[in-house]
Amino acid sequence: MIAVTTPTLEGTPIKRYIGIVSGETISGVNFFKDIGAGLSNLFGGRATNYEEELSEASKTAIDEMCQRAQAMGANAVVGVHVDYFTAGADNGMLAAIATGTAVEV
């Protein structure tokens, strides 16, 4: 499944626009990652634990979106965008939502 952020696939005409498709994931950020991020904040540097969590959340949301697009009869998704936010009473959950347009090329 091809998933791109552009509205078209260069050199490949879109035969049919099927519809909007999305994929979501919500994951908990555990106590140990919070400690590591706190130390990075205190001493400077990158919070690699959070970066890895963001990357994995993005990949999971995009994969889910592509599976849903395929179930709709699509073979590509264009205009892909991924949003992130925190959720939960203490903002201890990280959410990623991928959206795009399912198409047939």
Secondary structure as UniProt FT lines:
FT   STRAND          2..3
FT   TURN            10..11
FT   STRAND          16..28
FT   HELIX           31..43
FT   HELIX           48..71
FT   TURN            72..73
FT   STRAND          76..87
FT   TURN            89..90
FT   STRAND          93..104
//
